[in-house]
Amino acid sequence: MIANAGFDLNSTVANVCDPGGWKWPNTWLIRFPDLNNVQPVMFHPNVQDRVVWRMRSGMDMDYQTACVWDDIRTHRNEVSWASLVWYPQAIPRHSFFMWAGPDSHDHPFFACPYATQIWHGVRGKVDMGSINSSWDEIYMYLLLFAESKKAAHVIMKLVVGASAYFV
């Protein structure tokens, strides 16, 4: 769509705007009629260009992905299991899987006979041999070490996440 309008990677805002207003391609105006309502920008030739983000509060700030995310996301209280899922050594796809359904892990994962067999095969390797295949029991045990940075505790979380993900 951009290339069809005659633009390329070297195109600038000045290619579609001049002191008289916007010079949108006609195909864009047909497809996106709201472009007719966009106010022209003011060019300041002696000022360095920068990318800004206008926050919900109306304040402009230099663009930073983390700040934009914080501005657009829904803010909620942190859940008790957050540090069991999101930690520096975590494998992102395992964390996402664990985050997506922490209340539903008893079914099918931990209640499935095959998964139970897998769990019984790996739990002893991380000093969790006495922990049954109940998600509640695993969860409560891991909460004891949720904030720990000890390798053994991090490995426990990794094993639980990998077991759930791969089954």
HELIX and SHEET records of a PDB file:
HELIX    1   1 VAL A   13  ASN A   15  5                                   3    
HELIX    2   2 ASN A   26  ARG A   31  1                                   6    
HELIX    3   3 PRO A   33  ASN A   37  5                                   5    
HELIX    4   4 THR A   65  ILE A   72  1                                   8    
HELIX    5   5 ALA A   82  VAL A   85  1                                   4    
HELIX    6   6 PRO A   92  ALA A  100  1                                   9    
HELIX    7   7 PRO A  102  SER A  104  5                                   3    
HELIX    8   8 ASP A  106  PHE A  110  3                                   5    
HELIX    9   9 PRO A  113  VAL A  122  1                                  10    
HELIX   10  10 ARG A  123  VAL A  126  5                                   4    
HELIX   11  11 TRP A  135  LEU A  143  1                                   9    
HELIX   12  12 ALA A  151  PHE A  166  1                                  16    
SHEET    1   A 2 CYS A  17  ASP A  18  0                                        
SHEET    2   A 2 GLY A  21  TRP A  22 -1                                        
SHEET    1   B 2 VAL A  52  ARG A  54  0                                        
SHEET    2   B 2 ASP A  60  ASP A  62 -1                                        
END                                                                             
